[in-house]
Amino acid sequence: MREDPGYAGGDLGWAADLVREHPWATMVSNGAGGRGPVVSHYPFLVEDTADAEAQGGLVLVSHVGRPDEEAHRLGSQELCVVVQGPGGYISPSWYGLPTAVPTWNFAAAHLYGVPEILPDEENLAVLDRLVAHFEAPLPNPFLLRGTSENAAYAERIVHGTVGFRVRVTRAVTKEKMSQDKPEPVIGRILAALDGGGPYANPELAARMRRVRR
């Protein structure tokens, strides 16, 4: 991702918030034997531990289904986790200017680190946290170890997954939200995104307002 000071994202704290709000991420690594890039999609959580906070860094945890750990060569090389926030098409017809071209507004972070493979016990704890995180908003959360029967089932199937931890050592972040446009134009863009047209995108409009603040 090309770095552009005019559309700079934020620090690791900014990236952590992006992961919390948009945990479904893309992971990219070099495949074995010259097979080229390997791309997978999995949910990630920010590991809020005393160890991570003491180091002032960003630590992510996730898991893959076997044999994805071999395809990515987890633990032996750098991995890139791509996280994307709200994004959408911005029509030049919204600008109210005589000359303009279309663009795409977005927020994204590329987070790099060498994964640490977790033992089964830690992997099960990560899976437990993932399920609890996504089940929490439901009126009757179905937790991984909510019953002895389901806990036994989870302990049987955990061997088909590989958990891992990524301590982020390098990050590239970008937030392109029409920062270069004058206030009247931004106002018209926000009105269009909040409206009912084919490119309505209230989530992107909310993100643009956050950036402006």
Summary of the structure (lengths in Angstrom):
residues: 213
radius of gyration: 20.2
end to end distance: 25.1
largest distance: 66.8
contacts: 611
relative contact order: 0.20
helix: 38%
strand: 30%
